[in-house]
Amino acid sequence: MGKSNFLGAWGEVLAAEYLRKKRYEIVAMGFRCRFGEIDIIARNRSFLVFAEVKLRKSESFASAREYVDIKKQNRLRMTASMYLSQYPTDLQPRFDVIEIYAPEGEKTSHPVIHHLEDAFE
């Protein structure tokens, strides 16, 4: 596993821990289909949350959420539709972005996490 893949997986684990502490139930991680991948799928009250995790060292160039552009949003929507066709639910779908800022990578003792609920429609 390359360094960026390792950091991405580390960020997804951090995000899942963060969501569990906020009483989300993790349903799946790394759901893949031909359209793409959804990092985390979780239940929260009446929502089925499709969460995209973005890890950066800082936001000096751009905030992590800015990397979830319209093209990425469309891929996430198609991937979520595929998931829902395989696993139907009465829960309301929602798309969240979880930004993680870790200046020292996995050695960062206190990464900063921003959770943007309903990040796009």
Buried (B, 14 or more C-beta within 10 A) or exposed (E): EEEEEEBBBBBBEBBBEBBEEEEBEBBEBEBEBEBBEBBBBBBBEEBBBBBBBBBBEEBEEEBBBEEBEEEBBEBBBBBBEBBBEEEEEEBEBBBBBBBBBBEEBBEBEEBEBBBBEEBBE
